[in-house]
Amino acid sequence: MTFALAVVPVTLLLLGFPIFLVLLASVSVALVFFMKVPLAVLHQNLFGAIDAYALLAVPFFIYAGEPMGRGSVAQRLGAFVQAGVGSVRGSLAVTTVGTSAIFGAISGASAATVATVGRVMLPALRRGGYPEQFSAGLITAVGAIDIIIPPSIPMIVYGAAAQESVPRLYAAGVLPGLLIAAMLAVYVIWYAKRHDIGAGESFQLGRFLGASRRGIWALGAPFIILGGIYGGVFSPTEAAAVACVYAAIVTALVYRDIGWREILTAASTTVLFTAQVLVIVACASVFAWLLTVNQVPNAMAGWISAVGVSPWMLLLAINVLLLAVGCFLDPLSAILLLSPLLVPIVKAAGIDGVHFGIVVMVNLAIGLFHPPFGINIFVAQSVLKLPLNVIYRGIVPFLFIYLAALGLITYIPEISLVGMRLLLNQ
């Protein structure tokens, strides 16, 4: 069984096989050679894994971000944030941070934010005198906030895998996401002062009101999604469906950025991406079932208890593991692969499951732009036509900022739990 659970997946990963085939092959080897169970168990678990109401939100949120990303939403959000920032030193860089955070509250997909916001802000940053290396690092790193700020697609998958409430996870992600955005904003202001980069235009009420009017429909999306969830109007899945309709109406009828043909194209893109997500969910869930029936999580939890590892040491070890895994696997694969192992261990150590979920999200957010295989790095290279060596050098300071934020969020649980209590009145 060790051969099926460890040797087979590691070997296939090193050979470059897709993660879903790695997991499916490992389970197949275990069932055929080491377990006396009918092979029908395999496809029963495959289909059973995606028969979850919470997962319906995944294609809806993906689709909601598609038409918004194809239209002028990012440009309108950028104008709104820049008008509000005013003459702060480093205003363009602060605008990039704020625009990415707001766009993430619409799409929930980090790569989409890097591509969409990057197309708008990179030319502006160049005109503003920011070095190419700094601009590349900022755009690549700041999009990672979007899997922490709700509505986050990886949070939905984590909620399903760890059997945690998605509204509780969403509420817990608000303050950590804002904390990281604030730390990034402070750094870029300091950077602009140190390198004598000019300030933006002074704050003008008329300009701000005009930008607000032009961007109000885009700004309405996160308020409808989150306000509806925490106002008790609809569930996260229903909120995602409402966001789909809202995005189509705003981009096609209000802003008139795209036509109905592009609306259909966005739908077909959503179908393809959803299929990629759900096949990973199905295969990873079967692998998790295999671990569970072989008592692997229970054995690991028992070993941790016997050794007497303190919660802070356990969290440190898990952070190191997640950072390493995040360098090679996308967030969804990492969540589905590791949750069955880690969740029982942290619960046995008395660590809150929602807090741990946010710790997982921050770790995997770092993995999105951590060399060598961070997804955001390759999105920035492809869409923004930036060289890899420029991006790699540019992300270094932002990596340290995220790591500092990870330490705070890991060892001060209230950063996550206070927001949850306030939004849910608990």
RAPE-V44111 format. One record per residue. N is the residue number from 1. PHI is phi in whole degrees, 0 to 359 (* if undefined). D_CENTER is the distance of its C-alpha to the mean C-alpha in Angstrom with 2 decimals. Layout:
{{N PHI D_CENTER} {N PHI D_CENTER}}
//
This chain:
{{1 * 33.44} {2 301 32.06} {3 299 32.54} {4 289 30.37} {5 275 27.58} {6 235 27.46} {7 293 29.68} {8 298 28.75} {9 296 24.93} {10 295 25.22} {11 298 27.91} {12 293 26.10} {13 298 22.93} {14 294 25.28} {15 279 26.98} {16 91 23.83} {17 289 23.55} {18 300 20.39} {19 298 18.53} {20 291 19.66} {21 288 23.22} {22 301 23.09} {23 291 22.28} {24 295 24.72} {25 295 27.44} {26 297 27.19} {27 294 27.65} {28 298 30.45} {29 298 32.28} {30 296 32.13} {31 291 33.44} {32 285 36.16} {33 254 37.51} {34 235 36.74} {35 231 36.43} {36 263 39.09} {37 229 37.06} {38 297 37.27} {39 293 34.90} {40 299 34.21} {41 301 31.86} {42 297 29.42} {43 284 29.02} {44 296 29.36} {45 288 26.28} {46 301 24.39} {47 285 25.06} {48 294 24.86} {49 294 21.28} {50 263 20.05} {51 272 22.63} {52 229 20.34} {53 301 20.29} {54 299 16.74} {55 288 15.50} {56 299 17.34} {57 292 14.59} {58 299 12.40} {59 296 14.92} {60 296 15.66} {61 291 12.32} {62 298 12.14} {63 293 15.70} {64 301 15.35} {65 281 13.28} {66 296 15.81} {67 296 18.96} {68 298 17.41} {69 288 16.29} {70 276 19.79} {71 263 21.72} {72 261 22.41} {73 299 19.72} {74 299 18.05} {75 296 21.61} {76 292 22.65} {77 295 19.77} {78 298 20.59} {79 295 24.24} {80 295 23.65} {81 295 21.76} {82 295 24.32} {83 296 27.18} {84 282 26.01} {85 290 25.51} {86 73 29.04} {87 268 30.87} {88 301 28.60} {89 298 28.86} {90 80 25.84} {91 299 25.14} {92 294 23.60} {93 292 21.05} {94 297 20.34} {95 299 20.08} {96 298 17.39} {97 297 15.30} {98 295 16.16} {99 295 15.70} {100 296 12.15} {101 296 11.34} {102 291 13.44} {103 296 12.25} {104 295 8.63} {105 285 10.60} {106 255 12.11} {107 266 9.95} {108 74 6.43} {109 236 5.92} {110 293 5.60} {111 298 8.88} {112 297 10.59} {113 292 10.33} {114 302 11.75} {115 290 14.40} {116 287 15.37} {117 291 15.49} {118 298 16.79} {119 300 19.65} {120 280 20.74} {121 271 20.47} {122 300 21.57} {123 299 25.12} {124 293 25.40} {125 296 24.43} {126 297 27.01} {127 295 29.62} {128 281 28.97} {129 90 29.99} {130 282 26.75} {131 299 26.95} {132 302 25.12} {133 297 23.62} {134 297 22.19} {135 298 20.84} {136 298 19.18} {137 295 17.52} {138 297 16.41} {139 296 14.88} {140 292 13.13} {141 278 11.76} {142 291 11.10} {143 295 8.50} {144 293 6.10} {145 302 6.63} {146 290 4.85} {147 268 1.90} {148 257 5.54} {149 282 7.74} {150 289 8.82} {151 273 9.02} {152 261 5.62} {153 294 6.56} {154 301 5.63} {155 294 7.51} {156 297 10.19} {157 294 10.69} {158 297 10.95} {159 302 13.31} {160 291 15.34} {161 287 15.60} {162 261 16.49} {163 57 18.39} {164 249 16.84} {165 290 16.95} {166 294 13.90} {167 302 15.59} {168 294 16.11} {169 295 12.53} {170 300 11.62} {171 296 14.65} {172 288 13.93} {173 277 10.62} {174 295 12.63} {175 295 14.85} {176 301 12.64} {177 297 10.47} {178 292 13.93} {179 299 15.38} {180 296 13.25} {181 300 13.98} {182 294 17.59} {183 295 17.93} {184 295 16.85} {185 297 19.29} {186 299 22.02} {187 296 21.74} {188 291 22.01} {189 294 24.94} {190 299 26.61} {191 298 26.11} {192 296 27.70} {193 293 30.61} {194 294 31.21} {195 260 31.35} {196 55 33.21} {197 270 30.89} {198 297 32.23} {199 279 30.97} {200 276 30.16} {201 292 32.48} {202 295 33.60} {203 295 32.26} {204 231 34.27} {205 301 34.11} {206 298 35.18} {207 295 32.53} {208 295 29.82} {209 295 31.18} {210 295 31.40} {211 295 27.79} {212 295 26.82} {213 296 29.04} {214 289 27.61} {215 253 23.98} {216 296 24.56} {217 291 23.56} {218 292 20.15} {219 293 19.78} {220 290 20.90} {221 301 17.85} {222 296 15.69} {223 292 19.01} {224 293 19.93} {225 296 16.73} {226 285 16.48} {227 297 20.25} {228 293 21.04} {229 294 19.05} {230 276 20.46} {231 273 23.75} {232 78 24.34} {233 282 24.76} {234 207 22.39} {235 280 19.88} {236 304 16.14} {237 293 17.30} {238 294 20.09} {239 298 17.98} {240 296 15.90} {241 295 19.33} {242 298 20.65} {243 298 17.82} {244 301 18.85} {245 297 22.43} {246 298 21.76} {247 297 19.84} {248 295 22.70} {249 294 25.38} {250 296 24.13} {251 284 23.63} {252 269 26.71} {253 254 29.18} {254 276 28.45} {255 277 27.27} {256 56 28.80} {257 281 26.38} {258 226 26.28} {259 264 28.79} {260 293 28.72} {261 298 28.75} {262 288 25.35} {263 299 24.14} {264 291 25.25} {265 297 23.72} {266 298 20.28} {267 294 21.04} {268 293 22.05} {269 298 18.93} {270 297 16.91} {271 300 19.30} {272 296 18.86} {273 292 15.07} {274 297 15.34} {275 298 18.06} {276 297 16.10} {277 292 13.43} {278 288 16.28} {279 291 18.53} {280 292 16.15} {281 302 15.83} {282 296 19.63} {283 292 20.56} {284 292 18.37} {285 293 19.79} {286 294 23.25} {287 296 22.75} {288 296 21.67} {289 299 24.83} {290 298 26.87} {291 297 25.78} {292 293 26.57} {293 292 29.99} {294 266 30.91} {295 62 30.18} {296 294 27.90} {297 300 25.57} {298 297 28.72} {299 295 30.47} {300 292 27.75} {301 297 27.61} {302 295 31.40} {303 294 31.51} {304 298 29.24} {305 295 31.51} {306 292 34.60} {307 289 33.61} {308 80 32.88} {309 288 29.69} {310 287 28.73} {311 304 25.33} {312 290 24.50} {313 290 25.46} {314 297 23.50} {315 296 20.27} {316 297 21.15} {317 296 21.76} {318 293 18.53} {319 300 16.59} {320 298 18.64} {321 298 18.04} {322 294 14.24} {323 296 14.38} {324 293 16.89} {325 295 15.14} {326 297 11.87} {327 288 14.32} {328 238 15.45} {329 245 13.13} {330 288 9.90} {331 303 7.33} {332 295 9.08} {333 297 12.40} {334 296 12.06} {335 298 11.25} {336 289 14.11} {337 282 16.37} {338 261 16.32} {339 304 15.96} {340 299 19.57} {341 275 20.82} {342 275 19.12} {343 300 19.03} {344 300 22.85} {345 292 23.43} {346 290 21.60} {347 292 23.20} {348 295 26.52} {349 274 26.09} {350 84 25.66} {351 272 22.08} {352 298 20.42} {353 294 17.96} {354 290 15.69} {355 301 15.80} {356 296 15.09} {357 300 11.97} {358 291 10.61} {359 300 12.11} {360 299 10.36} {361 298 6.81} {362 294 8.44} {363 301 10.14} {364 286 7.58} {365 297 5.99} {366 297 9.72} {367 298 10.18} {368 294 8.40} {369 233 11.41} {370 272 13.86} {371 299 17.04} {372 262 18.30} {373 240 15.79} {374 300 12.46} {375 301 11.25} {376 298 10.97} {377 298 14.51} {378 285 15.97} {379 296 14.52} {380 298 16.13} {381 297 19.21} {382 284 19.68} {383 281 19.02} {384 265 20.30} {385 58 23.01} {386 254 22.42} {387 293 23.98} {388 297 22.03} {389 295 24.27} {390 292 23.59} {391 294 19.78} {392 302 20.24} {393 290 22.60} {394 289 20.63} {395 278 17.46} {396 304 19.65} {397 297 20.09} {398 289 16.45} {399 298 15.76} {400 293 18.40} {401 296 17.04} {402 297 13.69} {403 296 15.94} {404 297 18.18} {405 296 15.56} {406 300 14.51} {407 300 18.24} {408 296 18.71} {409 292 15.98} {410 292 17.23} {411 258 20.86} {412 235 20.94} {413 303 19.57} {414 296 20.84} {415 303 18.14} {416 274 15.91} {417 283 18.85} {418 297 20.78} {419 300 18.30} {420 297 18.24} {421 293 22.04} {422 293 22.55} {423 287 20.56} {424 259 21.95} {425 56 25.34} {426 255 25.49}}
//
